[in-house]
């Protein structure tokens, strides 16, 4: 049976991904900091598949991640897929954040993906097979206010991943790298994140189901592509940033209000240590979740659409040219 490792997998999107692969009969390894919650997650996953292992540890620690990769190799003989999903964030204006806030978000959201990728590649390069999936965000494509630390860390993941992909291509490796960009998702994270404001964090609409993200990861494993965009908001953010960046800036500025709810005392959250909470996939806003007709698109599909569009335009040009030539006769 194939083996998948998922970091940040005791709740939310990570747990949804682990469940999707467990249901498909994969051997699943889940990693997260909170020992009790990862144990509960393993119990939940074993209802779908009996080969599930939980590891409690901080993926911002490179020694722990490297050892986790060796332990998985010893237990299963290989790693077919490694999903870098662990993250943390802090909500607040830049002037209210500390240097330590920025440093910790970089460690958990960016460097954890570096360490996870390197641990996976130590196993995958010699075997010349495998897939590394980076869980990113539409905020890496079009950053938003109140989340500067998180946006910067996710953007750094893009630079790292593109460079490593080029190295793999240069060595004719069959290992694949895919970045999955997520929209706003209904997970428990807003209940746990550090908040330097006096308002509760609100995830703006449209809000998507974590299981849709899991389906996107499954698709990326079955048919690898460079990028997968989940929900319409991710590729719309990418288009806005590319073609109308000034307008995108003004629209993003409006998100300050959209991200803030009722009064709440500032909260330290799970930035430095895990918060207590259940091994739950869904967050508190299930009633707002939408179920789109097309849940995600890959860069492969977008490229095919571009080719088709060029073909249609070329055909129209030829037809128009023929019509003009005929009218002159």
C-alpha positions in Angstrom: 0.0 0.0 0.0 1.2 3.5 -0.8 2.3 5.8 2.1 1.4 9.5 2.7 2.7 11.8 5.4 0.6 14.9 6.3 1.9 17.6 8.6 -0.5 19.8 10.6 -2.9 16.9 10.5 -4.6 16.9 13.9 -7.5 19.1 12.7 -8.8 21.1 9.7 -7.5 20.7 6.2 -4.6 18.4 7.3 -7.1 16.0 8.9 -9.4 16.1 5.9 -6.5 15.2 3.6 -5.4 12.3 5.9 -9.0 11.0 6.0 -9.4 11.2 2.2 -6.3 9.0 1.7 -7.1 6.7 4.6 -10.5 6.0 2.9 -8.7 5.1 -0.3 -6.7 2.5 1.5 -3.4 4.4 1.9 -1.0 4.0 4.8 -1.2 7.3 6.6 1.2 9.2 8.9 -0.1 12.3 10.6 2.1 14.8 12.3 1.2 17.7 14.7 2.3 19.3 17.9 -0.6 18.6 20.2 -0.1 15.0 21.4 -3.6 14.4 22.7 -5.2 15.8 19.6 -3.0 13.8 17.2 -4.0 10.7 19.2 -7.6 11.5 18.7 -7.0 12.1 15.1 -5.4 8.7 14.7 -8.5 7.1 16.4 -10.8 9.0 13.9 -8.7 7.9 10.9 -8.5 4.3 11.9 -12.3 4.1 11.3 -11.4 4.6 7.6 -8.1 2.7 7.5 -6.2 0.5 9.9 -2.6 1.6 8.9 -2.4 5.0 10.6 0.5 6.3 12.7 0.6 9.6 14.6 3.7 11.6 15.5 3.7 14.4 18.0 6.3 17.1 17.4 7.0 20.6 16.1 7.7 20.7 12.3 9.6 24.0 12.7 12.3 21.8 14.3 14.5 20.4 11.5 15.9 17.6 13.6 12.4 16.4 14.5 11.3 16.5 10.8 14.4 14.7 9.6 13.9 12.0 12.2 10.2 11.7 11.3 11.2 11.0 7.7 13.6 8.3 8.8 11.0 6.7 11.1 8.5 6.6 8.3 11.0 5.0 6.0 11.9 2.4 8.7 8.2 1.6 9.3 6.9 1.5 5.7 10.0 1.2 3.5 9.3 4.4 1.6 7.2 7.6 1.2 5.0 8.1 -1.8 3.5 11.5 -0.9 4.5 14.1 1.6 2.0 17.0 2.3 3.4 20.1 3.9 0.2 21.5 5.5 1.3 22.8 9.0 1.0 26.6 9.5 0.3 29.3 12.0 -0.6 33.0 11.7 -1.1 36.1 13.7 -3.9 38.6 13.0 -3.0 42.2 13.4 -1.6 45.4 11.9 2.1 45.4 11.3 2.7 48.1 14.0 1.0 45.8 16.6 3.0 42.7 15.8 6.3 41.8 17.4 9.5 40.6 15.8 9.0 37.3 17.5 5.5 37.1 15.9 7.1 37.4 12.4 9.9 34.9 13.2 7.5 32.3 14.6 5.1 32.5 11.6 8.1 32.1 9.2 9.3 29.1 11.2 6.0 27.3 11.3 4.6 28.3 7.9 7.6 28.6 5.6 10.6 26.7 7.2 8.4 23.8 8.1 7.7 23.3 4.4 11.4 23.6 3.7 12.2 20.9 6.3 9.4 18.7 5.2 10.4 18.9 1.5 14.0 18.1 2.3 13.0 15.1 4.5 10.7 13.8 1.8 13.3 14.2 -0.9 15.9 12.3 1.1 13.7 9.3 0.6 12.2 10.1 -2.8 15.3 11.1 -4.7 17.0 7.7 -4.4 13.8 5.9 -5.2 13.2 8.4 -8.1 9.5 8.6 -7.4 7.1 10.4 -5.1 5.2 13.6 -4.8 5.6 16.6 -2.5 2.5 18.7 -2.0 2.8 22.3 -0.6 -0.4 23.6 0.9 -0.4 27.3 0.2 -3.0 30.0 0.0 -4.6 32.6 -2.3 -3.0 35.1 0.1 0.4 34.0 -1.3 -0.9 35.3 -4.7 -2.7 38.4 -3.5 -1.7 39.3 0.1 -4.2 40.8 2.5 -3.9 43.3 5.4 -3.8 42.0 9.0 -1.9 38.9 7.8 1.4 40.3 6.7 3.5 37.6 8.4 1.4 34.7 7.0 1.3 36.2 3.5 5.1 36.7 3.4 5.7 33.2 4.6 3.4 31.6 2.0 5.0 33.7 -0.7 8.4 32.4 0.4 7.1 28.9 -0.1 6.5 29.6 -3.8 10.1 30.8 -4.3 11.5 27.8 -2.6 9.3 25.3 -4.4 10.0 26.8 -7.9 13.7 26.6 -7.2 13.6 23.0 -6.0 11.4 22.0 -9.0 14.1 23.3 -11.4 16.7 21.3 -9.6 14.6 18.1 -9.9 14.1 18.8 -13.6 17.8 19.4 -14.1 18.6 16.0 -12.6 15.9 14.3 -14.7 14.1 13.3 -11.5 10.6 11.7 -11.6 9.7 13.3 -8.2 7.0 15.9 -8.6 6.2 19.1 -6.7 2.7 20.7 -6.6 1.5 23.8 -4.9 -2.1 23.8 -3.9 -3.6 27.3 -3.3 -6.5 27.4 -0.9 -9.3 29.9 -0.5 -11.1 30.8 2.7 -11.8 27.4 4.4 -14.0 26.5 7.3 -11.5 25.1 9.8 -10.9 25.5 13.6 -7.8 27.7 12.9 -9.6 31.1 13.5 -10.4 29.9 17.0 -6.7 29.2 17.7 -4.6 31.8 15.9 -2.8 34.6 17.7 -4.9 37.8 17.5 -3.3 41.2 18.2 -6.5 43.1 17.5 -9.6 43.7 19.7 -11.9 42.0 17.3 -12.6 38.3 16.6 -11.2 37.0 13.3 -13.7 36.4 10.6 -13.0 34.4 7.5 -14.6 36.3 4.6 -17.0 34.8 2.2 -17.0 32.7 0.1 -16.1 29.9 2.5 -15.2 26.4 1.4 -15.3 22.9 2.8 -12.0 21.4 4.0 -12.9 18.2 2.2 -12.8 20.1 -1.1 -9.2 20.9 -0.4 -8.5 17.2 0.3 -10.1 16.3 -3.0 -7.7 18.8 -4.7 -4.7 17.1 -3.1 -6.0 13.7 -4.1 -6.3 15.0 -7.7 -2.8 16.5 -7.6 -1.4 13.1 -6.6 -3.3 11.2 -9.3 -2.4 13.7 -12.0 0.5 15.8 -10.9 0.7 19.4 -12.1 2.7 22.5 -11.0 -0.2 24.2 -9.3 -3.8 23.6 -8.2 -6.2 26.5 -7.5 -9.1 25.6 -5.1 -12.2 27.7 -5.2 -12.8 30.5 -7.7 -11.3 33.1 -5.3 -7.7 31.8 -5.7 -7.4 32.1 -9.4 -9.3 35.4 -9.4 -6.8 36.7 -6.9 -4.0 35.6 -9.1 -5.5 37.3 -12.1 -6.2 40.5 -10.3 -2.7 40.7 -9.0 -1.2 40.0 -12.4 -3.4 42.3 -14.5 -4.8 45.0 -12.2 -2.5 45.2 -9.2 -3.4 48.7 -8.2 -7.1 47.8 -8.1 -6.2 44.6 -6.2 -4.5 46.7 -3.6 -7.6 48.8 -3.1 -9.9 45.8 -2.9 -7.5 44.1 -0.4 -7.6 47.2 1.8 -11.3 46.6 2.3 -10.5 43.3 3.8 -9.5 44.9 7.1 -13.2 45.3 8.0 -14.3 42.0 6.4 -11.8 40.1 8.6 -13.1 41.5 11.9 -16.1 40.5 13.9 -17.3 41.3 17.3 -15.2 42.6 20.3 -12.7 40.1 21.6 -9.7 40.5 23.9 -6.3 40.0 22.2 -5.3 36.3 22.3 -1.9 34.6 22.3 -3.3 31.6 20.5 -1.3 28.7 19.2 1.7 30.5 17.7 4.2 29.3 20.4 2.4 26.3 21.7 -0.7 24.3 20.7 -4.2 25.3 21.8 -6.6 22.8 23.3 -9.3 21.6 21.0 -10.9 18.6 19.3 -9.6 16.7 16.3 -12.2 18.3 14.1 -12.2 18.9 10.4 -14.8 21.6 10.4 -14.7 25.1 11.9 -17.6 27.0 13.5 -19.2 28.4 10.3 -20.5 25.3 8.5 -23.7 27.1 7.6 -21.8 29.5 5.4 -19.9 26.9 3.4 -20.6 26.8 -0.3 -20.4 23.8 -2.6 -19.2 25.0 -6.0 -19.9 23.3 -9.3 -16.2 23.4 -10.2 -14.2 23.0 -7.0 -10.6 23.4 -8.3 -8.6 23.7 -11.5 -5.0 22.7 -12.1 -2.3 24.6 -14.0 -2.5 21.8 -16.6 -6.1 22.5 -17.2 -5.5 26.2 -17.4 -2.7 25.6 -20.0 -5.1 23.5 -22.1 -7.7 26.3 -22.0 -5.1 28.8 -23.1 -4.1 26.6 -26.1 -7.8 26.1 -27.0 -8.3 29.9 -26.7 -5.4 30.6 -29.0 -6.7 28.0 -31.5 -10.1 29.7 -31.5 -8.6 33.1 -32.0 -6.4 31.8 -34.8 -9.4 30.2 -36.4 -11.4 33.5 -36.2 -8.5 35.4 -37.6 -8.2 33.0 -40.6 -12.0 33.2 -41.2 -11.9 37.0 -41.0 -9.0 37.1 -43.4 -10.8 34.8 -45.8 -13.9 37.0 -45.6 -12.0 40.2 -46.3 -10.2 38.6 -49.2 -13.5 37.4 -50.6 -15.1 40.8 -50.3 -12.3 42.4 -52.4 -12.9 40.0 -55.2 
